[in-house]
């Protein structure tokens, strides 16, 4: 259908009317479920009835990017997730490994560890494609150290494109698909996370810290699924886990000092609070999960039994399968399998929730904790100004956040802004 002004106005009216109705209905349902218990919700789930408009709206989005009229398009057509589901199956892709650089500048990767990733810089609204040889980029918890893996080597620098601290030529770990990369605060070691194992890389060695060999299993292999790991902000502790092993707490040399059993089926995610006073671990079952928090003063002796209530931990959240998260000075921001990001404090109180869509695959926050960038498997990269107030009445959630824009980074399409 060729679009004329009358068609466009009709589409705009329908998009906005149905979109606001849907958001209001979902927000009311979630408020009821959170307040009264979901077992008491007897109504039907709201439906977003805008799927038939998606082709036309996507064409208008393309036109707006071509004509440099994105600001007006964004005002006329507040973005949505559900109506675009017919595109996402073929065009969606993971946006991950988001790392803050400075001011309004971040670096991120498109694609998964098992694909050929592509790294980009996003500086305000400008997108710059980086060298194609880059496999993954990581950032230290403190001291602004970056690590870049490419061509079977890892280079750590003081700051983005800063002075080189160390160069590690990979041997035992060459050619493996790297899931995550975290440099230590001094840049002299890095933690490499992969489905072939979790390693500490230094100039002297490539030391596998997880999983540990089973001397009684002649067919033992180090293959992992759902591998996840983190460092404490002061680098005193390392936490590792995967589908088959409880979260293990290690010292900075990689020796185990404690363990934390899952409270749902499989260990899936871990993170320290910004002040290192708490460690949270998430375990998942299908698309749901349980996140618990433990006091880090007990890490040297901690042993949390799987699937057992205990005074040794606090339940942080009992619903999310957490795929990524960050720790701010006030709370954690966690992203789940259903497309929500949620701010939850150390006591397990949910401060706000905010729906973006698809599985959340990465996030980073500015140094002043006012700007949040979030990537998802939908191929969307969202830039949010936290607590600035809502931009439209299509927002699902309780967070009063203003979305500056979202990048649409779809397979076989140019990058577009919405």
RAVEN-V160781 format. One record per residue. N is the residue number from 1. SS is DSSP state (H for helix, E for strand, L for the rest). Layout:
N,SS + N,SS
//
This chain:
1,L + 2,L + 3,L + 4,L + 5,H + 6,H + 7,H + 8,H + 9,H + 10,H + 11,H + 12,H + 13,H + 14,H + 15,H + 16,H + 17,H + 18,H + 19,H + 20,H + 21,H + 22,H + 23,H + 24,H + 25,H + 26,H + 27,H + 28,H + 29,H + 30,H + 31,H + 32,H + 33,H + 34,H + 35,H + 36,H + 37,L + 38,H + 39,H + 40,H + 41,L + 42,L + 43,L + 44,L + 45,L + 46,L + 47,L + 48,L + 49,L + 50,L + 51,H + 52,H + 53,H + 54,H + 55,H + 56,H + 57,H + 58,H + 59,H + 60,H + 61,H + 62,H + 63,H + 64,H + 65,H + 66,H + 67,H + 68,L + 69,L + 70,H + 71,H + 72,H + 73,H + 74,H + 75,H + 76,H + 77,L + 78,L + 79,L + 80,L + 81,L + 82,H + 83,H + 84,H + 85,H + 86,H + 87,H + 88,H + 89,H + 90,H + 91,H + 92,L + 93,L + 94,L + 95,E + 96,E + 97,E + 98,E + 99,E + 100,E + 101,E + 102,E + 103,L + 104,L + 105,E + 106,E + 107,E + 108,E + 109,E + 110,E + 111,L + 112,L + 113,L + 114,L + 115,L + 116,L + 117,L + 118,E + 119,E + 120,E + 121,E + 122,E + 123,E + 124,L + 125,L + 126,E + 127,E + 128,E + 129,E + 130,L + 131,L + 132,L + 133,L + 134,E + 135,E + 136,E + 137,E + 138,E + 139,E + 140,L + 141,L + 142,L + 143,L + 144,L + 145,E + 146,E + 147,E + 148,E + 149,E + 150,E + 151,L + 152,L + 153,E + 154,E + 155,E + 156,E + 157,E + 158,E + 159,L + 160,L + 161,L + 162,L + 163,E + 164,E + 165,E + 166,E + 167,E + 168,E + 169,E + 170,L + 171,L + 172,L + 173,L + 174,L + 175,L + 176,L + 177,L + 178,E + 179,E + 180,E + 181,E + 182,E + 183,E + 184,L + 185,L + 186,L + 187,L + 188,L + 189,L + 190,E + 191,E + 192,E + 193,E + 194,E + 195,L + 196,L + 197,E + 198,E + 199,E + 200,E + 201,E + 202,L + 203,L + 204,L + 205,L + 206,E + 207,E + 208,E + 209,E + 210,E + 211,L + 212,L + 213,L + 214,L + 215,L + 216,L + 217,L + 218,L + 219,L + 220,L + 221,L + 222,L + 223,L + 224,L + 225,L + 226,L + 227,L + 228,E + 229,E + 230,E + 231,E + 232,L + 233,L + 234,L + 235,L + 236,L + 237,E + 238,E + 239,E + 240,E + 241,E + 242,E + 243,L + 244,L + 245,E + 246,E + 247,E + 248,E + 249,E + 250,E + 251,E + 252,L + 253,L + 254,L + 255,L + 256,E + 257,E + 258,E + 259,E + 260,E + 261,L + 262,L + 263,L + 264,L + 265,L + 266,E + 267,E + 268,E + 269,E + 270,E + 271,E + 272,E + 273,L + 274,L + 275,L + 276,L + 277,L + 278,E + 279,E + 280,E + 281,E + 282,E + 283,E + 284,E + 285,E + 286,L + 287,L + 288,E + 289,E + 290,E + 291,E + 292,E + 293,E + 294,E + 295,E + 296,H + 297,H + 298,H + 299,L + 300,L + 301,L + 302,L + 303,E + 304,E + 305,L + 306,L + 307,L + 308,L + 309,L + 310,L + 311,L + 312,L + 313,L + 314,E + 315,E + 316,E + 317,E + 318,L + 319,L + 320,E + 321,L + 322,E + 323,E + 324,E + 325,E + 326,E + 327,E + 328,L + 329,L + 330,L + 331,L + 332,E + 333,E + 334,E + 335,E + 336,E + 337,L + 338,L + 339,L + 340,E + 341,E + 342,E + 343,E + 344,E + 345,L + 346,L + 347,L + 348,L + 349,L + 350,E + 351,E + 352,E + 353,E + 354,E + 355,E + 356,L + 357,L + 358,L + 359,L + 360,E + 361,E + 362,E + 363,E + 364,E + 365,E + 366,L + 367,L + 368,L + 369,L + 370,L + 371,E + 372,E + 373,E + 374,E + 375,E + 376,E + 377,L + 378,L + 379,L + 380,E + 381,E + 382,E + 383,E + 384,E + 385,E + 386,L + 387,L + 388,L + 389,L + 390,L + 391,L + 392,L + 393,L + 394,L + 395,L + 396,L + 397,E + 398,L + 399,L + 400,L + 401,L + 402,E + 403,E + 404,E + 405,E + 406,E + 407,E + 408,E + 409,L + 410,L + 411,L + 412,L + 413,L + 414,L + 415,L + 416,E + 417,E + 418,L
//
